[in-house]
Amino acid sequence: MVIGKNRQVPVNDTVIKVAAGAAEYVKVARVTNVNDAVRELKRRGVWVYALDMGETDIYKTDLSGAVALVVGAEGNGISRLTRELCDGVVSLPMRGKINSLNAGVAAALGIYAKLQCERGSRTE
């Protein structure tokens, strides 16, 4: 997990408590510039996707191999430049009157979609 140093919450006691133990198993890197981190991931052969509204359904995207998902801030979303740096934009299919999720829920569902792709057990 890559977290920007500016305007993003640090991994503090509250975050660890809410994570219900998962924080012990996830490596976290704090970076000064998220865009530089995206560039570095791409340089290392990682496909980077913005997880945002209104683009390609995440379940119709090949997420196998080295993939990173960028999740934007609640309310602001992903910045224009960060979105442009990504290899593509994927979205979670929404039904009914709900058109967005909070960042934590969206990230969890995106990670789940990635894991399903790795296992070859995706359902559409």
Backbone hydrogen bonds, N-H to C=O, Kabsch-Sander energy under -0.5 kcal/mol:
donor,donor_aa,acceptor,acceptor_aa,energy
3,I,1,M,-0.5
3,I,29,A,-3.1
5,K,31,V,-2.7
12,N,10,P,-1.5
16,I,12,N,-2.4
17,K,13,D,-2.2
18,V,14,T,-2.5
19,A,15,V,-2.1
20,A,17,K,-1.2
21,G,16,I,-0.9
22,A,19,A,-1.9
24,E,21,G,-1.3
25,Y,22,A,-1.9
26,V,22,A,-0.6
27,K,25,Y,-0.5
29,A,1,M,-2.9
31,V,3,I,-2.3
31,V,29,A,-0.5
37,A,33,N,-1.7
38,V,34,V,-2.4
39,R,35,N,-2.4
40,E,36,D,-2.3
41,L,37,A,-2.5
42,K,38,V,-2.4
43,R,39,R,-2.3
44,R,40,E,-1.5
45,G,42,K,-1.8
46,V,41,L,-2.4
47,W,66,A,-2.7
49,Y,47,W,-0.5
49,Y,68,A,-2.8
50,A,88,G,-2.7
51,L,70,V,-3.1
52,D,50,A,-0.9
52,D,90,V,-2.3
55,E,52,D,-0.5
56,T,89,V,-1.2
58,I,91,S,-3.1
60,K,57,D,-2.1
61,T,58,I,-1.3
63,L,61,T,-0.9
67,V,65,G,-0.8
68,A,47,W,-2.8
70,V,49,Y,-2.9
71,V,69,L,-0.6
72,G,51,L,-0.6
73,A,77,G,-1.7
77,G,73,A,-3.2
83,R,79,S,-2.6
84,E,80,R,-2.2
85,L,81,L,-2.0
86,C,82,T,-1.2
87,D,48,V,-3.0
88,G,48,V,-0.9
90,V,50,A,-3.0
91,S,56,T,-2.7
98,I,95,R,-0.9
99,N,97,K,-0.5
106,A,102,N,-2.6
107,A,103,A,-2.6
108,A,104,G,-2.2
109,L,105,V,-2.5
110,G,106,A,-2.4
111,I,107,A,-2.6
112,Y,108,A,-2.3
113,A,109,L,-2.3
114,K,110,G,-2.0
115,L,111,I,-2.5
116,Q,112,Y,-2.5
117,C,113,A,-2.0
118,E,114,K,-2.1
119,R,115,L,-1.9
120,G,116,Q,-0.8
120,G,117,C,-0.6
121,S,116,Q,-1.8
